[in-house]
Amino acid sequence: MISVKNLFKSFGDYTAVQDLSFEISPGDVVGFLGPNGAGKSTTMKMLTGFLPPSQGDIRIFEQTFEKSAIEIKKKIGYLPEGAPAYGDMTPLQFLTFIAQVRGFKGKEKDSKIEAVVSQVELQEVLDKPIDNLSKGFKRRVGLAQALLHDPQILILDEPTDGLDPNQKHQVRELIKNLAKDKIVIISTHILEEVAAVCNRVMIIAKGKLLFNDTPDALNKLSKFYGAVTLHFSYPADASELGELEGVAEMEEDFKTGRVTLFPKPGAEILHLVTAHAQRCKLPVDSLFVEQGRLDEVFRQITQEVEV
């Protein structure tokens, strides 16, 4: 497991990370969220041993970087922000170099490279210079080097940055499969990524940990959680919907034709709304229960941090 206690990191007078404490266990896929400058990348660099903390304790499977840095780094696969690589190398040359650095030789080296190339689908660009690849393929090369040695911990900084929707889906499925027996930490600003692959969310802003729970618990903080939204195919009088039993508030968006009804605490209003729409023959072409809006919760949490 990963155990972090009272972690601080300062650069001169600027404190990038302030008093972070958390634990992560195998099987956890953690979405590490925060606005730009929140301290996400700095924290990841400390978790990989790239940066030493100014204060605090990091333990990886009960080992510390002070005593066991090489052993810990053997257990970690890291995809840094920007996926840096040697641009004049081809992906095959780069992965061969990484495999050699990791200590693999002969048939074992070849099988490791073959497996990771298949995992992230690099076959068509294996012999092209990395500098000539698209941003998406460069990202996949970076992901391949992080997976090459089958690490117990995967730390991925913006893993789907630059990928098209099909590639994003593929990488997310790969991450979910890998997470069965690994710790996976994903730094991202893409909220849909959290809902797609993570079973835990940590939000930081100004270096402080503000939330540490499941995506469902985060959704439940949204004022839209459990609300009922209807879409009208043409303008209609929806005023009576706001007067139904259990409805606390109603919002109408006249531009989109959407009406959202917010329930009173503990109230279930879906059946009442549906029955009223049918009885009054309202022109409803879609109706659904809101699962919460992560972007709204994210803004609410991060904007509350004291400057």
Legacy VTK file of the C-alpha trace (Angstrom):
# vtk DataFile Version 3.0
C-alpha trace
ASCII
DATASET POLYDATA
POINTS 307 float
0.000 0.000 0.000
0.924 3.660 -0.203
0.890 5.616 3.045
1.372 9.391 3.062
1.449 11.370 6.303
1.717 15.131 6.797
3.394 15.734 3.434
4.713 19.222 2.618
6.665 20.520 -0.365
7.997 24.057 -0.644
9.948 25.842 -3.340
11.504 28.845 -1.636
8.648 30.869 -0.137
6.006 29.005 -2.174
4.324 25.972 -0.582
3.017 23.656 -3.328
1.766 20.846 -1.050
0.411 21.385 2.452
-0.080 18.638 5.040
-1.343 15.852 2.746
-2.243 12.542 4.423
-3.862 9.519 2.759
-3.555 5.758 2.205
-4.063 3.781 -1.023
-4.398 -0.017 -1.251
-4.100 -2.545 -4.116
-7.259 -2.523 -6.224
-7.750 1.207 -5.754
-8.009 3.350 -8.867
-7.641 6.860 -7.507
-8.586 9.936 -9.489
-6.346 12.772 -8.333
-8.154 15.989 -9.198
-7.400 19.653 -8.823
-7.256 22.914 -10.749
-4.034 23.994 -12.470
-1.368 24.708 -9.867
-3.117 22.625 -7.197
-0.036 20.507 -6.436
-1.046 17.324 -8.313
2.122 16.873 -10.364
4.327 17.844 -7.409
2.651 15.181 -5.265
3.106 12.565 -7.999
6.777 13.424 -8.326
7.196 12.886 -4.590
5.332 9.547 -4.745
7.758 8.352 -7.440
10.854 9.560 -5.602
11.636 12.170 -8.258
11.245 14.991 -5.714
12.025 14.730 -2.002
9.367 16.121 0.361
10.205 19.170 2.451
8.479 17.516 5.380
6.379 14.417 6.039
6.512 10.663 5.480
5.954 8.504 2.366
5.895 4.718 2.716
5.457 2.374 -0.256
4.741 -1.194 0.856
6.308 -0.282 4.231
9.524 0.953 2.550
10.879 4.510 2.435
12.798 6.273 -0.336
15.536 7.163 2.140
16.384 3.476 2.669
14.983 1.592 -0.335
14.664 3.981 -3.303
15.745 1.482 -5.975
13.472 -1.272 -4.644
10.485 1.077 -4.545
11.100 2.415 -8.055
11.132 -1.149 -9.415
7.517 -1.419 -8.262
6.351 1.836 -9.880
5.354 2.645 -13.451
5.209 6.386 -14.088
3.752 8.360 -16.976
4.836 11.984 -16.429
2.965 14.994 -17.733
3.771 15.509 -21.416
5.058 11.918 -21.897
8.710 12.886 -22.487
10.713 10.548 -24.723
13.759 10.598 -27.012
12.280 12.042 -30.198
14.940 10.699 -32.552
14.253 7.128 -31.425
11.453 4.966 -32.782
8.967 3.500 -30.257
10.659 0.113 -30.655
14.100 1.596 -29.967
12.772 3.585 -27.012
10.992 0.598 -25.443
14.111 -1.546 -26.011
16.164 1.102 -24.196
13.652 1.229 -21.304
13.603 -2.582 -21.089
17.405 -2.662 -20.870
17.384 0.033 -18.175
14.877 -2.109 -16.267
17.308 -5.049 -16.512
15.501 -7.250 -19.048
17.522 -9.229 -21.587
17.056 -11.690 -24.444
13.702 -13.424 -24.822
12.296 -11.879 -21.652
13.026 -8.389 -22.996
11.419 -9.223 -26.357
8.302 -10.708 -24.749
7.865 -7.691 -22.444
8.063 -5.307 -25.411
5.734 -7.438 -27.536
3.140 -7.597 -24.743
3.098 -3.857 -24.057
3.034 -2.943 -27.768
-0.069 -5.109 -28.117
-1.666 -3.650 -24.983
-1.534 -0.053 -26.190
-1.669 -0.831 -29.943
1.577 0.690 -31.199
2.188 -1.795 -34.020
1.618 0.644 -36.903
4.146 3.234 -35.645
6.865 1.027 -34.164
9.503 2.081 -36.697
8.632 5.775 -37.053
10.618 8.471 -35.183
8.757 9.524 -32.008
9.121 13.178 -33.025
6.965 12.455 -36.096
4.124 10.816 -34.167
0.817 12.445 -33.276
0.261 13.622 -29.708
-1.970 10.605 -29.108
0.643 8.087 -30.217
3.320 9.854 -28.161
1.028 9.452 -25.162
0.661 5.755 -25.891
4.442 5.348 -26.124
4.671 6.960 -22.679
2.008 4.624 -21.329
3.836 1.630 -22.818
7.093 2.450 -21.022
5.186 2.806 -17.734
3.636 -0.661 -18.173
6.698 -2.451 -19.542
7.907 -4.021 -16.288
4.402 -4.943 -15.030
4.618 -2.640 -11.968
2.563 -3.004 -8.789
1.878 0.748 -8.776
0.910 2.831 -11.795
1.110 6.613 -11.511
-0.344 8.275 -14.594
-0.337 12.027 -15.173
-3.107 12.872 -17.696
-3.029 9.382 -19.339
-5.620 10.154 -22.054
-4.417 13.651 -22.934
-4.411 14.029 -26.723
-6.258 10.769 -27.446
-9.351 10.579 -29.619
-12.604 9.168 -28.102
-11.892 5.597 -29.277
-8.356 5.682 -27.902
-9.594 7.138 -24.614
-12.077 4.286 -24.267
-9.345 1.740 -25.002
-6.916 3.219 -22.446
-9.655 3.445 -19.800
-10.570 -0.218 -20.329
-6.878 -1.105 -20.077
-6.569 0.811 -16.792
-9.643 -0.933 -15.349
-8.188 -4.346 -16.234
-4.777 -3.458 -14.809
-6.340 -2.232 -11.571
-7.481 -5.692 -10.512
-4.158 -6.356 -8.802
-2.407 -2.972 -8.852
-2.616 0.462 -7.316
-3.455 3.018 -10.008
-3.285 6.775 -9.426
-4.517 9.022 -12.223
-3.938 12.746 -12.179
-6.498 14.315 -14.469
-8.614 17.385 -15.091
-11.136 15.336 -17.102
-14.050 14.703 -14.759
-15.616 12.056 -17.009
-12.420 10.027 -16.564
-13.088 9.779 -12.836
-16.593 8.442 -13.410
-15.299 6.032 -16.078
-12.411 4.314 -14.274
-11.949 5.394 -10.640
-13.316 3.923 -7.409
-11.868 6.730 -5.326
-11.482 10.472 -5.769
-9.057 12.841 -4.106
-9.409 16.564 -4.767
-6.695 19.038 -3.888
-6.448 22.788 -4.341
-3.658 25.102 -3.230
-1.814 21.995 -2.021
-4.534 20.946 0.446
-6.577 17.734 0.386
-10.248 18.751 0.248
-12.048 15.496 -0.591
-11.180 11.789 -0.303
-14.034 9.365 -0.989
-15.865 7.468 -3.742
-17.132 9.039 -6.989
-20.680 8.309 -5.795
-20.070 10.244 -2.576
-18.773 13.130 -4.690
-21.870 13.016 -6.888
-24.080 13.158 -3.800
-22.604 16.551 -2.923
-24.142 17.953 -6.095
-27.364 19.877 -5.685
-28.499 18.065 -8.840
-28.146 14.591 -7.264
-31.568 12.934 -7.381
-33.166 15.856 -9.250
-35.503 15.096 -12.156
-34.871 16.805 -15.506
-37.399 16.933 -18.336
-36.967 18.209 -21.877
-39.925 19.681 -23.759
-40.101 19.313 -27.523
-41.862 22.697 -27.699
-42.626 25.434 -25.123
-45.249 24.472 -22.538
-46.513 25.646 -19.149
-44.503 23.720 -16.542
-45.447 25.833 -13.521
-47.564 23.123 -11.885
-44.568 20.780 -11.759
-42.966 23.070 -9.185
-46.014 22.682 -6.947
-45.959 18.872 -6.795
-45.572 17.242 -3.395
-41.903 16.670 -2.535
-40.569 19.275 -4.980
-38.470 21.900 -3.221
-37.428 24.005 -6.216
-37.769 24.199 -9.992
-35.377 25.610 -12.584
-36.396 26.326 -16.188
-33.974 26.848 -19.055
-36.020 28.456 -21.809
-33.145 28.251 -24.306
-32.802 24.468 -24.101
-36.391 23.606 -23.158
-35.227 21.823 -20.004
-36.954 21.861 -16.628
-35.178 20.545 -13.525
-37.064 19.695 -10.331
-35.161 19.466 -7.057
-36.635 17.158 -4.386
-37.001 17.981 -0.719
-34.558 16.028 1.504
-35.409 12.325 1.380
-38.241 12.741 -1.146
-38.689 10.567 -4.254
-40.420 12.579 -6.959
-39.889 10.634 -10.203
-43.249 8.817 -10.107
-45.129 12.026 -9.292
-43.449 13.953 -12.117
-44.078 11.141 -14.618
-47.745 10.838 -13.635
-48.285 14.619 -13.886
-46.615 14.816 -17.309
-48.841 12.026 -18.628
-52.019 13.415 -17.063
-51.429 16.920 -18.445
-50.098 15.635 -21.787
-46.937 17.717 -21.489
-44.695 17.526 -24.594
-41.917 15.606 -22.820
-39.452 13.883 -25.134
-36.922 12.943 -22.451
-37.010 12.555 -18.675
-34.240 11.336 -16.382
-33.003 11.347 -12.800
-29.801 13.354 -12.374
-26.800 11.439 -11.000
-25.092 14.645 -9.918
-22.894 17.014 -11.885
-19.229 16.598 -11.083
-18.162 19.874 -12.676
-20.488 21.803 -10.363
-19.236 19.950 -7.254
-15.613 20.369 -8.335
-16.035 24.136 -8.673
-17.858 24.329 -5.344
-15.134 22.419 -3.463
-12.098 24.065 -5.038
-13.413 27.627 -4.970
-14.065 27.421 -1.232
-10.327 27.171 -0.499
-9.008 30.278 1.187
-6.634 32.273 -0.961
LINES 1 308
307 0 1 2 3 4 5 6 7 8 9 10 11 12 13 14 15 16 17 18 19 20 21 22 23 24 25 26 27 28 29 30 31 32 33 34 35 36 37 38 39 40 41 42 43 44 45 46 47 48 49 50 51 52 53 54 55 56 57 58 59 60 61 62 63 64 65 66 67 68 69 70 71 72 73 74 75 76 77 78 79 80 81 82 83 84 85 86 87 88 89 90 91 92 93 94 95 96 97 98 99 100 101 102 103 104 105 106 107 108 109 110 111 112 113 114 115 116 117 118 119 120 121 122 123 124 125 126 127 128 129 130 131 132 133 134 135 136 137 138 139 140 141 142 143 144 145 146 147 148 149 150 151 152 153 154 155 156 157 158 159 160 161 162 163 164 165 166 167 168 169 170 171 172 173 174 175 176 177 178 179 180 181 182 183 184 185 186 187 188 189 190 191 192 193 194 195 196 197 198 199 200 201 202 203 204 205 206 207 208 209 210 211 212 213 214 215 216 217 218 219 220 221 222 223 224 225 226 227 228 229 230 231 232 233 234 235 236 237 238 239 240 241 242 243 244 245 246 247 248 249 250 251 252 253 254 255 256 257 258 259 260 261 262 263 264 265 266 267 268 269 270 271 272 273 274 275 276 277 278 279 280 281 282 283 284 285 286 287 288 289 290 291 292 293 294 295 296 297 298 299 300 301 302 303 304 305 306
